[in-house]
Amino acid sequence: MDRIRGVEAIVVGERGSAATWASVAVIVRVETSSGRMGYGEAVPTLRTGQVVEATKRLASVVVGMDPHAIELIHRTWMREEFYLHRSIESTAALSALDIALWDLKGREFGAPIHELLGGAYRRRVLSYANGWYGNCRTPGDFAEAASRVVKMGYRGLKFDPFGGYFDYIDGAGVRRAAEIVSAVREAVGEDVHLMIEHHGRFSYESAVRIADAISRYSPLFMEEPVHPHDLEGLRRYRSLTRVPVALGERILNKEEALQYLREGLVDFLQVDLTNVGGVTEAWKIAALADSFGVKMAYHNAFGPVQNAATLQLDATVPNFMIQETFYDFFPQWKRDLIGDATKVVDGYHAVPDGPGIGVDVREDVLESHRAEGLEERVPGEPVWVVRGTWVEDDASRIP
């Protein structure tokens, strides 16, 4: 019987991306005793070294196990890892391993992952652009960039119009954000979905004032409008606004997702395959969301293996709505890593139909882009913003 022989976390990267939080990627390669290989990806943001170390620890537990026994491997790691449900490093390592094991399974059976999960519900995945607004600060900057992206065929755009505000935003900041959203809406028309990224950085009071000012522009959703730990603030936000809410990229398991679903706190659930438990957990969460009438819009901000695996789930989830993509705004090496196999055409990703994750990882690119160290950091900017959009002077306006 085939056994897991090795699990390796490989850090690859290159400086200069607009998405500084994803200037590196953590690719996990699993090899079996018969020489077969599968690939997964883990969330890297501010945790690259820690995720690599967590993957080494996970490897010490799963080497020698049956690679087909994915659920058993999840439970074995849960038993071993005391802080699993509170550690993004641990869940990221498990997520990458899980994706790689599904990749292996699909390759063994000659089928893409979506065929192993019930088959394709859709062959094309409606996708919205993110990462397109680097160095945009004024309404004109955003409108010009948005027009270019829509001409590329995209039918949805997500962006953060809040500059350097954090926790609190004053009236001037709200007016500037509303002017940016208005300019983008005017530039792209009424038929393009707009999604407003808050990055989970406001108190509920500030978030409510933002919603009051921006709701007139018909956003598809407001993403992470309040601090992610502030459940009481989110409850108040829901009671005081009528805008759809998206969240979930920081959720680490299905039990956390269930709390948001049961309380009616979310309309679009954005769990991330690279930190929530991989294909296995993300598929279960989609079923939970469907039971509550909530749509899926998986978070997908890191690399091409994550992107390919996420598209496999999009293909089979009935309650899918729209998929985030950075694909056209990736640095070239990320597209090269999978042979540019998941292009966006007229605003849609085609579902990859090769075995496993549907694409082949190029070992030559993996080796030539090995990297060490944390993600690139732009002085004066948090790592989670799109490069050049943080307005440092805004900080002086925060009490």
N, C-alpha and C positions, 0 to 999 in steps of 0.2 A: 504493500500500500504506500502511495506517495505521502511524504511528510514535509513539513516546513523545514528547510535546511538553513535558511538565512533571512534576516530582515535588516535592511540597511536604509538609514535616512541620509539622503544626499542633498546638501544645500547647494543650490545653483542661483546665479544672479548676475546682475549687471547694473551699474549706476545710471541714473538719468531718467527714470520713468516718472511720468506725472503722478502715478500711484506709488508714492514713496513707501507706503506700508507694504507693498508687494514687490519691492525692488529685488527681493530674493524669493525663492520658492523652496519648500521642503518636499522633495519627492521621495517616497518610500518604495523601495524595490524589494519584493518578496521572491525568493527562489526556493523551489522544491527539490526534493531528493532526486527527482527525475530530470532536473535541469530546466523545468518550466519557470517562467517569470511573469509576474504581474506588477502593476504600478498603481500607487495611490498618491494622495497629496494631503499635507497637513497645513493648518492655518499657521502663518509665520509671524504675524504682527507682534513685534516686541518680545517674542518668545522663541526665537529661532534656536538658540543654544539649548534652552530648556526642553523644547520639543524633541530635539535630537537625543538628549539624554533620556527623556521619557520613552522614546522609541527603543533605545538600547535596553532599558529595563523590561519593556514589553517583550522584546525579542527573547530575553532570557527565560520568559515564561512560555512562549508559544512555540519556540523551536522544538521540533519533534512531534508536534501535534498534526492532526489531519487537516489540510488546508480546506477541505470541503465543509468542515464542521464549524461554520461561521458563528452560529448562535452559541455553540459550546465555548468557542473562543471568547466571545463577549462575556459570558458568565464566569469563565475562568479568570479573566482580567478583573472583573468586578470583585470577585472573591479576594484576589491578590492585592488590588489597589484600594486601600482604605479610603482615600480622598477622591475617587474617580468622579463622583457627581458634583464635586466642587473644584475640580482642577482642569482648566482648559488645556494645560500641557498634556495631561493624561488622556483626556477625551480626544485631543488632536492626534496623538499617536495612535490610539485605537481606531479613529476615523480613517486615517491613511491606510492602516493595515486592512481594515474592512473593505475599502475600495479596491485595494490590490487583490484581496481574496476573491471578490466578485469578478474582477478582471481575469484572474486565473480560471475561475469556474466557467466564465463565458468562453474563454479561449479553448478550454478542454472540450466543451460541447459545441464549439463552432457557432456560437450565437451571441448577439449583443445582450447586455444586461437586461434591457427592457423586455426581451423575449422570455427571459427567465422569471420575470415579474408579472406575467400575464399578457404580454404582447403590447403592441403599439396602439394607443388611443388616438395618437396624432403622429404625423410624419414630419411636420414642421413646427417650430417653437417660436412663437411671437416673442421678440426680444427688445429690451430697451437699452439705450446707450448710457454708460457711465464712464467717467474718466475723460470726457470730451472737453471740459471747460477749464483746462489748465491755464493759469495766469489771467483768468477772467475776474474782473472786480467791479466794473461798471455795468449798468443796464445795456449799454451799447456793445460792450465786450461779449456779454452772454448772448445777446440777440444775434450777433454776427456768427458766433460759433454754433449756436443752435441751428441757424439756417443752413450752415454747411453740413451738419450732421443729418438733418432731414433730407437734404439732397442726396445723401448716401443711401436713403431708403428707409431709415429708421422711423418708426411710428410711436416711439416713446423715448422720453429723455428724463433722466434724474439728475438733480443738481442741488448744491448747497449754496443758498444766497445770503448766508448770515455772517460772512466775513470773519472777524476775530472775536465775536461775542461768545461768551460762555456763562452759563447759569442764568444771567440776567441780560435782557436786551431792552434798550431804551426806545423811546418813540422814533428817534432818528434812524435807529437800526431797523425797526419794523418798516418804516416808510421806504428805506433803501431796498430791503428785501422784497417788498411788494412791488416796487418799481422794476426790479430785476425780473420777477415772475411775470409782470405785465408785459415787459418788453419781449420776453421769450414767447409768451402766448401770442402776442401780435405778430411776431416773426414767423411762427410755425403754423398758426391757424388753430381752429377748434378741434380738428380731427386727430391731433397728436396728443398722446397721453403725457402729462407732466406729473412728475413725482418729486416731492420736496423733501430733501434729505436734511434732517436736523442733527444727525450724529449723536442723538441721545444726550444733548448737552444743556437743556434748559429746565428751569423750574416750571411747574405747571402753570403758574401765573403768566410767565413770559410766553409760554407755548400757546396759551389761550389767546393772548393778544395777537400773536402771529396768525393763528387760525382765523381770527376775525378779519384780519387784513387780507389774507390770501385766498380764502375759500371762494371768493367771487370768480377766481380764475379756473375753477373746476379741476383741482388736482385729483389724479386718480387715488393718491394717498399721501398722507404725511408720515414720513418714516421716523421712527424713534423720536417722537416729539418731546419726551421728557427723559430725565436721567433713568437708565435702565433699572436701577435698584429702587426707584421711587414708585412702588406700586400704588401707594395712596395718591400720589400726584397724578398717576395715569388714570385712576378711577375718577378723580375730580375733573381731569381733562375730558374724559368721555362724557361726563354729566353736563359739561358746559359748552361743548362743541358738537357740530354735526358733520365733521370731516372724517373720511375713512382713515384708519390707522394701520400702518404696517410696522412690524417689529419681528425680532426673533434671531438675529445673527449672533447674539450672545447667549442664547439658550443652549444648554449642554445636554439635555436629555428630554425624553417624551413627557416625563412627569412635570417638568417646568412648563413645557408647552401646554399641558392640560390645564394648568392653573389659569393661564391667560385665556384659553378657550372657554373654560367653564364660567368665568366671570364676564365674558363678552367684551374683553379689552382689546381685541384685535380683529381686523377684517381681512388682512393679507398677512399670512405667516411666512417669515423669511428665515427659517432655520438654514444652517450652513452644513453641507455634507462633511466639511473638513474639520468641524469641531463638535458636531452633535452625535457622532457615532457612525458616520459613513452612510452608505446606501441602506443598511439594515435599519437603523434608527430613523433616518429621514423618511423612508417609505412608510413606516408605522405612524409617524407623526402626520403625514399627509392623510392617512385614513382617519386619524382622530379629528383632524381639521375638517374633513368632509362631513363627519357626523355633526358638526356644529355649523355647517354652511359657510365655512371659511375657506378662502382661496389660497393656493400656494403660489409664492413668488420667491423661490429659493435665493438666498444670498450667494453671490458668485463673484468675488472680487480679487481672487488671487492668481491662479495659474491655469494652464491649458489642460492639465489632467483633471483638476476640479471641474473645469468647464465641461469637458467631455462626459464625465461621470454624472454631472448634474443634468445634462441633456438626456441621458438615459432615463432618469427619473421623470423628467418633464414629459417624456414620450408616453409614459404609462399611467400617470396620475390623472384621474378624471377631473379633479378640482383644481388643476393648474390654471393660472391666469396669465402671467407674463414673466419673462426671465431676464434678470439683470445680466448684462454682458459688458466686459471691457475689451472684447476680442480685438476690435479694430484699433484700440488705443493701447494695447499691449506693446511693450518693446518687441522688436523683431524676433529676438531669441526665443520668446515664449511661443510664438507661432511656429518657428522653426522646430521647436522641440517635438511637435506632433505633425510635422510636415504640412503645416497650414491646412489642416484637414477639417476644420469646423468654421468655415467662412460664414459671415452673415450676408444674406442676399435678400434685398428688398425688405429688410427689417425682420427676417426670420433666419434662425439656425435650422438647417436640415438635421434630423436626428442621425447621428453616425450609426451605420448598420454593420460595421465590422464586429468581430467577436470581442467580448469583454466590454471595456469602456468605449469600444467602437473605433479607436484610433491606435496607432502604433507610436510608442515613445522612441525617439531616436537616441540611441546610446552615444553617438558621436557628439551630439549637442549637449547631452547630459554631462559628458566628461569634459568638454571644452569650456563649460560654464560653471564648473565647480567653484564655490565661493565660501568665504568664511566671514564671521562677524555678523553684527546685527544689520537690520535694514538701514538703508541710507536715511539720514536725517537732515532736513533743511533747517539751518539755524533760524529760530524765531517762529517756526511752525510746528504744531503737533503733527505726529507722523500719520494721523488718520485723515488729514485733509488732502484734497487734490492740490498739487503743487502750485504755488503762486496765488492762491485764493484767500489766504489768511491775512486779514487787515490788522496789523499789530496795533495801530493807533486806536482801534475799537476798545482795547483793554482799558484805556484811560477813561472811558465813559462808563465803566462798570463800577458801581459803588463798592 
